[in-house]
Amino acid sequence: MRNMELDNLREIWQEESKGLEARIAVNESIIRKMNLDKAVGEFDVLVKRSLMGRNLALVYCLISVVLAAMAYDDLAYSVPGLLAGGAMLWSFISHLAITRPEYDKLSVVALQKLVCSFRIHTAANAVYDIAIVSCWLVTTVPLVLRVTQGIAVYDDAHATIVFLGTSAVIIVLIAVFSRRAYGQYHEKLREAEAQLNTIVEFEKGAR
């Protein structure tokens, strides 16, 4: 009789143990999926923004070229415009490596490597992107005024000083806000990497 009770208790304990293991496995699976969905969602937002910025660079290049062509006889405006357009084209080409991945075909480790490489690419190009946008604005505004309004900013000393002063302020603001934006990019990518790393650790522990 006593042996039967012990056998029953052992069976109950084993069933409870199996149920607990199953619940733990389900919870771990849910955590992995939540972390993966969050990491992919945050990363995808940043990729979309980068792709939009890359494509806009090509649009800005075309704007500069068209405006420069319209002011071809005034080299003080057309040449800087063409240079700024060339810089925008270079920016577009330098970001061609950015593509929107097919997340369902990537392993967690592959996605982790992709996030890391994207973070490194963004950090490496941050200064150049800020400088190119600033130069484009400084060269395009006088060009637009020259073509559309017939205003020659560089022909008037006072207007030139005012424009350069205003441009300096705008460039500083662009630099400050851009650095902050890139800092937020960096933090979000770090978070995505940490979430993916958690999944990798879960998978290692499950083996």
DRENDO-1510 file (C-alpha; in Angstrom, 1 decimal, always signed):
<recs>
REC; n; res; u; v; w
REC; 1; MET; +0.0; +0.0; +0.0 .
REC; 2; ARG; +2.8; +2.4; +1.0 .
REC; 3; ASN; +4.7; +1.6; -2.2 .
REC; 4; MET; +1.5; +2.4; -4.3 .
REC; 5; GLU; +1.2; +5.8; -2.6 .
REC; 6; LEU; +4.9; +6.5; -3.3 .
REC; 7; ASP; +4.4; +5.5; -6.9 .
REC; 8; ASN; +1.4; +7.8; -7.2 .
REC; 9; LEU; +3.3; +10.7; -5.7 .
REC; 10; ARG; +6.2; +10.0; -8.0 .
REC; 11; GLU; +3.8; +10.0; -11.0 .
REC; 12; ILE; +2.2; +13.2; -9.9 .
REC; 13; TRP; +5.5; +14.9; -9.3 .
REC; 14; GLN; +6.7; +13.8; -12.7 .
REC; 15; GLU; +3.6; +15.1; -14.4 .
REC; 16; GLU; +3.9; +18.4; -12.5 .
REC; 17; SER; +7.6; +18.6; -13.5 .
REC; 18; LYS; +6.7; +18.0; -17.2 .
REC; 19; GLY; +4.0; +20.6; -17.0 .
REC; 20; LEU; +6.3; +23.2; -15.5 .
REC; 21; GLU; +9.0; +22.5; -18.1 .
REC; 22; ALA; +6.3; +22.9; -20.8 .
REC; 23; ARG; +5.2; +26.2; -19.3 .
REC; 24; ILE; +8.8; +27.5; -19.1 .
REC; 25; ALA; +9.3; +26.5; -22.7 .
REC; 26; VAL; +6.2; +28.3; -23.8 .
REC; 27; ASN; +7.2; +31.4; -21.8 .
REC; 28; GLU; +10.6; +31.4; -23.2 .
REC; 29; SER; +9.2; +31.1; -26.7 .
REC; 30; ILE; +6.9; +34.0; -26.1 .
REC; 31; ILE; +9.7; +36.1; -24.7 .
REC; 32; ARG; +11.9; +35.3; -27.8 .
REC; 33; LYS; +9.0; +36.2; -30.1 .
REC; 34; MET; +8.3; +39.5; -28.2 .
REC; 35; ASN; +12.0; +40.5; -28.3 .
REC; 36; LEU; +12.3; +39.5; -31.9 .
REC; 37; ASP; +9.2; +41.4; -33.0 .
REC; 38; LYS; +10.3; +44.5; -31.0 .
REC; 39; ALA; +13.9; +44.4; -32.4 .
REC; 40; VAL; +12.7; +43.9; -36.0 .
REC; 41; GLY; +10.0; +46.7; -35.6 .
REC; 42; GLU; +12.5; +49.3; -34.3 .
REC; 43; PHE; +15.2; +48.3; -36.8 .
REC; 44; ASP; +12.7; +48.4; -39.7 .
REC; 45; VAL; +11.7; +52.0; -38.8 .
REC; 46; LEU; +15.3; +53.1; -38.9 .
REC; 47; VAL; +15.9; +51.3; -42.2 .
REC; 48; LYS; +12.9; +53.0; -43.8 .
REC; 49; ARG; +14.1; +56.4; -42.6 .
REC; 50; SER; +17.5; +55.8; -44.0 .
REC; 51; LEU; +16.1; +54.7; -47.4 .
REC; 52; MET; +13.9; +57.8; -47.6 .
REC; 53; GLY; +16.9; +60.0; -46.8 .
REC; 54; ARG; +19.0; +58.2; -49.4 .
REC; 55; ASN; +16.3; +58.6; -52.1 .
REC; 56; LEU; +15.8; +62.3; -51.2 .
REC; 57; ALA; +19.6; +62.8; -51.7 .
REC; 58; LEU; +19.0; +61.9; -55.4 .
REC; 59; VAL; +16.1; +64.3; -55.6 .
REC; 60; TYR; +18.2; +67.1; -54.1 .
REC; 61; CYS; +21.0; +66.3; -56.6 .
REC; 62; LEU; +18.5; +66.7; -59.5 .
REC; 63; ILE; +17.2; +70.0; -58.1 .
REC; 64; SER; +20.8; +71.3; -57.9 .
REC; 65; VAL; +21.6; +70.3; -61.4 .
REC; 66; VAL; +18.4; +71.8; -62.9 .
REC; 67; LEU; +18.9; +75.1; -61.0 .
REC; 68; ALA; +22.5; +75.2; -62.0 .
REC; 69; ALA; +21.6; +74.7; -65.6 .
REC; 70; MET; +19.1; +77.5; -65.4 .
REC; 71; ALA; +21.9; +79.8; -64.1 .
REC; 72; TYR; +24.7; +78.4; -66.3 .
REC; 73; ASP; +25.9; +81.9; -67.3 .
REC; 74; ASP; +26.5; +82.9; -63.7 .
REC; 75; LEU; +29.4; +80.7; -62.4 .
REC; 76; ALA; +29.3; +82.1; -58.9 .
REC; 77; TYR; +25.9; +80.4; -58.5 .
REC; 78; SER; +25.9; +77.5; -61.0 .
REC; 79; VAL; +29.3; +76.0; -60.0 .
REC; 80; PRO; +28.6; +75.7; -56.2 .
REC; 81; GLY; +25.2; +74.3; -57.2 .
REC; 82; LEU; +26.7; +71.6; -59.3 .
REC; 83; LEU; +29.2; +70.8; -56.6 .
REC; 84; ALA; +26.4; +70.5; -54.0 .
REC; 85; GLY; +24.5; +68.3; -56.4 .
REC; 86; GLY; +27.6; +66.1; -56.9 .
REC; 87; ALA; +27.9; +65.8; -53.1 .
REC; 88; MET; +24.3; +64.7; -52.9 .
REC; 89; LEU; +24.9; +62.1; -55.6 .
REC; 90; TRP; +27.9; +60.8; -53.7 .
REC; 91; SER; +25.7; +60.6; -50.6 .
REC; 92; PHE; +23.1; +58.6; -52.5 .
REC; 93; ILE; +25.7; +56.2; -53.9 .
REC; 94; SER; +27.4; +55.7; -50.5 .
REC; 95; HIS; +24.1; +54.6; -49.0 .
REC; 96; LEU; +23.2; +52.1; -51.8 .
REC; 97; ALA; +24.4; +49.4; -49.4 .
REC; 98; ILE; +21.2; +50.0; -47.3 .
REC; 99; THR; +18.4; +47.7; -48.3 .
REC; 100; ARG; +15.3; +46.6; -46.5 .
REC; 101; PRO; +15.9; +42.9; -45.5 .
REC; 102; GLU; +13.5; +40.0; -45.8 .
REC; 103; TYR; +13.2; +39.4; -42.1 .
REC; 104; ASP; +11.4; +36.1; -42.4 .
REC; 105; LYS; +14.4; +34.6; -44.2 .
REC; 106; LEU; +17.0; +35.7; -41.7 .
REC; 107; SER; +18.2; +33.8; -38.6 .
REC; 108; VAL; +18.5; +35.7; -35.4 .
REC; 109; VAL; +22.3; +35.7; -35.6 .
REC; 110; ALA; +22.2; +37.0; -39.2 .
REC; 111; LEU; +19.8; +39.7; -38.2 .
REC; 112; GLN; +22.0; +40.6; -35.3 .
REC; 113; LYS; +25.0; +41.0; -37.7 .
REC; 114; LEU; +22.8; +43.1; -40.0 .
REC; 115; VAL; +21.8; +45.5; -37.2 .
REC; 116; CYS; +25.5; +45.8; -36.1 .
REC; 117; SER; +26.7; +46.6; -39.7 .
REC; 118; PHE; +23.9; +49.1; -40.2 .
REC; 119; ARG; +24.9; +50.8; -36.9 .
REC; 120; ILE; +28.5; +51.0; -38.0 .
REC; 121; HIS; +27.5; +52.3; -41.5 .
REC; 122; THR; +25.3; +55.0; -40.0 .
REC; 123; ALA; +27.9; +56.1; -37.5 .
REC; 124; ALA; +30.7; +56.2; -40.1 .
REC; 125; ASN; +28.6; +58.4; -42.5 .
REC; 126; ALA; +27.0; +60.7; -39.9 .
REC; 127; VAL; +29.5; +63.6; -40.2 .
REC; 128; TYR; +29.5; +63.4; -44.0 .
REC; 129; ASP; +25.7; +63.4; -44.2 .
REC; 130; ILE; +25.4; +66.5; -41.9 .
REC; 131; ALA; +28.1; +68.3; -43.9 .
REC; 132; ILE; +26.5; +67.5; -47.2 .
REC; 133; VAL; +23.1; +68.7; -46.2 .
REC; 134; SER; +24.6; +71.9; -44.8 .
REC; 135; CYS; +26.5; +72.7; -47.9 .
REC; 136; TRP; +23.5; +71.9; -50.1 .
REC; 137; LEU; +21.4; +74.4; -48.2 .
REC; 138; VAL; +24.0; +77.1; -48.3 .
REC; 139; THR; +24.6; +76.8; -52.0 .
REC; 140; THR; +20.9; +76.1; -53.1 .
REC; 141; VAL; +19.2; +79.1; -51.3 .
REC; 142; PRO; +21.2; +81.7; -53.3 .
REC; 143; LEU; +20.8; +79.7; -56.4 .
REC; 144; VAL; +17.0; +79.5; -56.0 .
REC; 145; LEU; +16.8; +83.3; -55.3 .
REC; 146; ARG; +19.0; +83.9; -58.4 .
REC; 147; VAL; +16.9; +81.8; -60.7 .
REC; 148; THR; +13.3; +82.5; -59.4 .
REC; 149; GLN; +13.6; +86.0; -58.1 .
REC; 150; GLY; +16.6; +87.4; -60.0 .
REC; 151; ILE; +18.2; +88.3; -56.6 .
REC; 152; ALA; +22.0; +88.1; -56.7 .
REC; 153; VAL; +22.9; +87.6; -53.1 .
REC; 154; TYR; +26.7; +87.7; -53.7 .
REC; 155; ASP; +26.5; +91.1; -55.6 .
REC; 156; ASP; +25.6; +93.0; -52.4 .
REC; 157; ALA; +28.1; +93.0; -49.5 .
REC; 158; HIS; +25.4; +93.5; -46.8 .
REC; 159; ALA; +23.2; +90.8; -48.2 .
REC; 160; THR; +26.1; +88.4; -48.4 .
REC; 161; ILE; +27.1; +89.1; -44.8 .
REC; 162; VAL; +23.5; +88.6; -43.6 .
REC; 163; PHE; +23.2; +85.4; -45.7 .
REC; 164; LEU; +26.5; +84.0; -44.4 .
REC; 165; GLY; +25.5; +84.8; -40.8 .
REC; 166; THR; +22.1; +83.2; -41.2 .
REC; 167; SER; +23.7; +80.2; -42.8 .
REC; 168; ALA; +26.1; +79.7; -40.0 .
REC; 169; VAL; +23.3; +79.7; -37.5 .
REC; 170; ILE; +21.3; +77.2; -39.6 .
REC; 171; ILE; +24.4; +74.9; -40.0 .
REC; 172; VAL; +24.9; +74.9; -36.2 .
REC; 173; LEU; +21.3; +74.0; -35.7 .
REC; 174; ILE; +21.4; +71.3; -38.3 .
REC; 175; ALA; +24.6; +69.9; -36.7 .
REC; 176; VAL; +23.1; +69.9; -33.2 .
REC; 177; PHE; +19.7; +68.3; -34.1 .
REC; 178; SER; +21.4; +65.8; -36.5 .
REC; 179; ARG; +23.9; +64.7; -33.8 .
REC; 180; ARG; +21.0; +64.2; -31.5 .
REC; 181; ALA; +19.0; +62.2; -34.1 .
REC; 182; TYR; +22.0; +60.0; -34.9 .
REC; 183; GLY; +22.5; +59.5; -31.1 .
REC; 184; GLN; +18.9; +58.2; -30.9 .
REC; 185; TYR; +19.6; +56.0; -33.9 .
REC; 186; HIS; +22.6; +54.6; -32.1 .
REC; 187; GLU; +20.7; +53.9; -28.9 .
REC; 188; LYS; +17.8; +52.2; -30.7 .
REC; 189; LEU; +20.2; +50.0; -32.7 .
REC; 190; ARG; +22.0; +49.1; -29.5 .
REC; 191; GLU; +18.6; +48.1; -27.9 .
REC; 192; ALA; +17.8; +46.0; -30.9 .
REC; 193; GLU; +21.2; +44.3; -30.7 .
REC; 194; ALA; +20.6; +43.6; -27.0 .
REC; 195; GLN; +17.2; +42.2; -27.6 .
REC; 196; LEU; +18.5; +39.9; -30.3 .
REC; 197; ASN; +21.4; +38.9; -28.1 .
REC; 198; THR; +18.8; +37.9; -25.4 .
REC; 199; ILE; +17.2; +35.6; -28.0 .
REC; 200; VAL; +20.6; +34.1; -28.9 .
REC; 201; GLU; +21.3; +33.4; -25.2 .
REC; 202; PHE; +17.8; +31.8; -24.8 .
REC; 203; GLU; +18.5; +29.5; -27.7 .
REC; 204; LYS; +21.9; +28.6; -26.4 .
REC; 205; GLY; +20.4; +27.7; -23.0 .
REC; 206; ALA; +17.7; +25.6; -24.6 .
REC; 207; ARG; +20.3; +23.3; -26.3 .
</recs>
